[in-house]
């Protein structure tokens, strides 16, 4: 919202010596965020009003007009580019010798071979950018030749972030901002200039009949009929101010309602009084249409609140008037509406219609119902000066079925001081609150604070709200920071946090993985390339892009996409993501945290090495996190995702629980993604970290160095290629001999010296005794008996 | 062999050993020469075993003769050990002249965490030192935790400020980490000190400075007598520690339904030091940290008595902080998975000799 400093000066004395930027800074710190400050400098001098006498076309130049002007006793001929000019109307004119910053010094010149003695000024030249190239019309009260006071054209404009005042209906007009400025500067706020209520309450006048069907949606509706208005320009000072705050001057009546909206924050609507006899406020019929004054026919739902007259819709309540009852050039009587509408109803209707206006934006903030009458008083005050024939055609009619309750908040000054952590005495509190319109009474050590109606609609209702008013006016920068004094308390660690930090520390701060963060929704295009159809899962109603509605149930599609991206820039990389995956189901298990790993390397035939390396990384992490070894189970081939290899896939098993899968990407998948990936090897793993929360890290005793030396020997076993490693282990572990201390796995080999259909597994065996050093004969005996055991298991020794 | 012959033999062997030793170039050669003569089966050593073949009267003399021969060769060996040793030292010193001790070492590839994680861990460390626990919560949330319990009833205008991703199952993607405030209160009650780092989602158009997926860290402290002065002190400490420098902060009114009063905490722009530049939109300040005193309705929703306890809460944009700390100009790289943008590759590539960036 834009705020004109000239305008503020109507209500509070702002010293000329005060830098407006400094004032803006203070507003930001105490009230609402200022987004920018602009100095409007027109450099105007020598401007006068001029009456248009005649308008003629310029041959061959359709955009130009030959205009004769009456300058009051003398005339001038100019060539003008103003798009709209009307005979007899007064315009702002710069005769030769006058100047503005935008046009420079005006001189008599020739345009299109015609003499041009001055310039009909465009709006932009005097700080009304909304009017751009349009001429500025003067009100009929001005005389041709009358000079224009340039002082009102220069101004400062403060831009306030609308988001910072969504909770402050009072700040949507200059008077509310002026109240804050007055408090900041310690100056009095001048009374709001209005006509006396009595003047509008002539009992001899009839009342405008007002019926309100839904008092919740329309707590108050005030109206007044007036005659003696006509189409004419608003006073220049008003046009200028409207222009400075971004509103385009149109016509005195419209400008008056806009001015009051920007002044008090109260939207008003002027109906053509000859077309409206009574006011009925009620809900629309579902499916009806209504043409708003922008000429658009709108389909209504039964939630839309309408203003009707004799059951004929005349306005979308609080949003926009209707085309038919709009004030037109010949209008002499108006019915002025100033109403209060309930905020969420307006919001809903605006959302349903896709229409937001300056008026609806304000009603959405829960406006003060007391402003309906006040704004009518203000209107009459301003209009009387412009329309000498203005007369009341009704008395002020006011339906107020849903009265705003008074709010009084009891505040404990000690609690205020304690919560601020800063000493403020009762007098300071009272002064601050009084300055911004609150009523304060001291009662038995407590402050009884009466909330003014413009803050009482939803903004302020509890002591914390009053505390904020005090604290922000004391100034947060005056509060001295102090660390809290606390009661020590022990919190049980969050297992999710611990598990994830451990995983990232192991993989990304030791094992060489680079962590990535990827989107939590699938990209259908990418899934197509993978040839993957996910099972049904949670789906977004409003995805960020088409085809990105389903939430991921695996980290792998994203990680594969990241791999495809990174392969251009590296010959090998390892990726890691810890993220959420989703599924439909009961709350407790509809999302879980997964660990996804990728190990990729350029070059064919690297599958087995990468697979083994990845498993080794997982085992290293498992040792740190779970304090023990993992097992692998041959995974079933059913229902596998396309990134799962038909044979080279294992379930990762920790303490009897399957926690994840490790595999390599099959060639078919890599080809589907991109031909170039057929020359890559990619191993991957995905682990459900939530399953690890209950695992305790067992602290194992370190192995003691034997007192008597042990003998180490390697045995390579030739086994059937199909015989699983786990079975071999079980069989070896059955060998029972007091001298056998330990068997560990060394490695597997398939190659030249191994017969087809077989593979070789190598184990390292330690023989020894805690009591003595073994002799040669002990060793050969136990070795022979171990070899015999191997033979009895059906395995051959590879020599 | 009589004693005389023995002496002759020994002196011959002495001469031979002398020549052999002189020819040695390495300690290995020296050791084999030594055992050739002095070893158990060596030419002198083996003679030691013959003492018992001499008549008892001669044995003393033979023994002396053998011993002195043995000793003499032993001394020769020592001399040559010395010679070869110093030659090797000299040779070693000579080869080392080509060695450049200033060359960089060979680096290990340890991996890298995401910039956001790196900053998150720093924030966690600061709060762990202050006795805060670290909590987590779900990314797919209910309307109740994300809005209602946080004093944002249906149709509240504040819902507009955070455009939401809605799910067909009636849930939503959390727009903030604040729902975990309620979850933590339900779990622990008061007094409570916790932070919650996590991912949040907002339905908005992505460009260089807007993302629909980003990280925040929520903070919550509930106790008796928690004040605005406490909030400012903790926020200042947090930012000073994480950004590793002192700078000005300011608190100004900000509206968030779940706090009252609510604040926006700005820091003096790190780019221009508060003078005003494009980054801070010429204001000299960067909006970084919405915070405030927990609204009584929120305490109540979390099952805590607002008459007994109060507290502060804040929400720090971790993604934003990571961008500031690591000079990331375009927010889109954060979720790109493109390692060129996420990893200090110099860390393992090797030292940078020239960098024109």
Interface residues (C-beta under 8 A of the other chain):
Chain A: X28 X29 X30 X31 X32 X33 X35 X36 X163 X164 X165 X166 X167 X168 X343 X344 X347 X348 X364 X365 X418 X419 X420 X421 X422 X462 X464 X465 X467 X468 X471 X472 X476 X477 X479 X480 X481 X482 X483 X484 X485 X486 X487 X488 X489 X491 X493 X494 X496 X497 X500 X501 X504 X507 X508 X509 X510 X511 X512 X513 X514 X515 X516 X517 X518 X519 X520 X538 X539 X540 X541 X542 X543 X544 X551 X558 X559 X561 X562 X565 X566 X569 X570 X573 X574 X575 X576 X579 X580 X582 X584 X590 X591
Chain B: X109 X110 X111 X112 X113 X114 X116 X117 X121 X131 X133 X134 X135 X136 X138 X139 X140 X155 X157 X158 X161 X165 X166 X167 X168 X169 X171 X173 X188 X191 X192 X193 X194 X199 X201 X203 X206 X212 X213 X215 X221 X223 X224 X225 X226 X227 X228 X229 X230 X232 X233 X234 X236 X237 X250 X251 X252 X253 X254 X255 X260 X261 X262 X263 X264 X281 X282 X293 X295 X296 X310 X334 X335 X336 X337 X338 X339 X340 X342 X343
